[in-house]
Amino acid sequence: MPKSLKNMQKSNFNIVIAGVGGQGVITLTQIIAEAALLEGKDVRASELHGLSQRGGSVETHLRMGKKVYSPLVVAADLILSLEITEGLRKMQYASAKTTFLINRHSISYQAGLSEKEISKKINLIKEKKYLVPASKICQKQLGKEVLSGVYLLSFAVHKGLIPLKPESVLKTIENMPEKYIDINKKAFSLAKDFKA
């Protein structure tokens, strides 16, 4: 087990997940929560802002550990964003220990900055960031951008950015409706060897 994962398991782990409606933010939060429960962790999750309608800003908080009393995150260990502008909007949850994992994807109808400008702004306070073209990869390889959340989760698990085991996430994916299982497992396996 990587040293970073051992350190994460000593205290609660706090995640902010961001995106827009239709990207699967709520589903991704459920997958993470169920995988954490399988590993015997206490879990609390909450949809904090926005509506999970197509195009609306969506933000969820998830905390896991030995004992969690509140779902609300003050300082995130991981900010996982399915849309690049939404990732920048979650800077208020960043601290010295925060890692940003951001889908290099912009929703065209959202007024925002270029990827270069966003990366520069994140660099002002954070060096631990990963900009991954998850939507592009999932569209090209699997024909569905919406799988980018599972792809990013796989990246986080395999890089030791989140204290979950791959087998726990895969077991959770197997609990999905049957028609979604295979394609989500493919998305999960695609990210295993991605170099960022």
N, C-alpha and C positions, 0 to 999 in steps of 0.2 A: 504494500500500500504506500503511495507517495506520501512524503512527509507533510505536504500541504493538506492532504485529506485527513491525516491523523490530528493535525492542529484544529481543523474544522469541526471534528467530532467532539472536541472538549467543551464546546459551548453551542448555543443555538445558532443556526444558519439562516440568514435573512435574504430573501429574494424579492425583487420587484420585477414583474413581467409587464411589458408594455407593447402596445400595437394599436391597430384599428380593428373595428368590427369586421368580421369575415376572415380574419387571419388565424383564428383558432387560439386566441389568448386564454380563454376560459378552459378549453379542452386541454391545453398544455399545462395549465395550473392543476387540473384534476389528475393528469398523468403523474406529475411530480409528487403531488400529495399522496396518491395511492402507492407509489413506489416507496416513499418514505415510511408510510404505515406498514408496508410489507417488511421493512427493515427494523420495525419496532420503535420507530421514532414517534414522538408526540408531534402533531402537526396542527397548525391553525392557518387558514387561508381566508382572504376576503377580496371581493371586488370593491375597489375604493372609489374610483371616479369613472365617469363616462357610461355609455350604454353599449352593450355588445350588439349593436346594430351595424349593418354594413356601412363602413366609412366613419363611424364615430370613434373617438379616442377611448381606448380601454386600458385600464391599469389594474393589476391584481397584486396583492401582497401575499407572500407565503413564508411562514416561519416553521422551522423544524428543529428538533433537538430532544434532550432528555425530558424537559418539562417546559412547555410553552403556554403562557397565560393570555397573550393577546396576539391577534393576527397582524396588527399594524406595524409596519417597518419604519423605524426612524433613520437608521443607517444601514444600507444594504451591503451584504457581502458580494452579491451578484446582481447586476442589473442586466436583464435579458430582454432585448427589444427586437420585435419582429419587423420594425420599421425604423429607418435611420433617424428621422426627425423626432419620433416619439422617444428614442433613446436619449437624445439631447435634452428633451423636456424633463427627464427624470434625474437631472443633475442634483436636485435638492436632496436626493437620498444618498449621494456619494460621500465617502469619507476616504481616509488614507488607505483603508483595507479593501475598498470596492474594486471589483473587476467588472468591466463593461463587455458584454457579448452582444453584438449588434448585427442584425441582418442588413447587409449592404443593399437595401431595397427602399425606394422612395415611392410613396403613393402620390402620383402626379398632381392630383387636385388639391393637395395640401400645400399651402404657402410655406416655404421653408428655405433652408440654406443648401448649398451643394455639399456633397459628401466630403470634399476637401475642407470646406469651412467648418463642418460639423466635427470632423476629426481634429482640426486645429483647436476648436473650442474645448473638446474633451481633453486634449493634451495639456491645456492650461492647468488642469488640476489632476489629471490621471494619466499614467503611462500604461497601466494594466488594462489594455483594451484589445478586443479582437473584432475586426470588421470582416464578416464572412458572407460571401455571395450565396446565401442559402436558398433564396427564392429562385435565383437564376439556375442553380444546380438542380434543384428539385423539379423545376419546369422542364429543363433539358433532359434529365435522366428518367423522370417519372411522370412527366406531363401534368404536374399539379404543384403550383406555388404554395398552396396551403399546408403542405408537408414541411415547410421550412422550420416550423416550431419544433417538431420532432427531430429534424436534422440538427438544429442548434442545441437541443437537449443532449443528443448523442455526442456532439462535439464537447459540450461542457463535462459530461460524464467521463469521456475518454481522456480529456486533458486534465482531469482532477480539479475542475473549477466548481464542482458541486459534490457534496458528500453522499453520492448514490452509486450503487453498483449497476453495471450494465444489465445483469440478469434480472434485477428488480424492475427496471424500466421495461424490459422486454416482456416480463410476466404481466405487467400492468397493461401493455399494449394488447396482449392476448385476451384481455377481458373486454376489449372494445367489441362493438357489433362486428359480426363475422366478415362483412364486406369491406371493412377498413383495416383488418389485421395485417394482411400480407403487404399492402402498400406502405403502411406505417413501419413495419419491420424492415422493409427495403430502405426507407428514408433513414431509419436509425443506423443501419449497417453502412450506408453511403458515407457518413461523416467520420467514421472510425479512423481513417487514415488521412483526413484532410489536413494539410499543412497551412497554418495561418502565419 
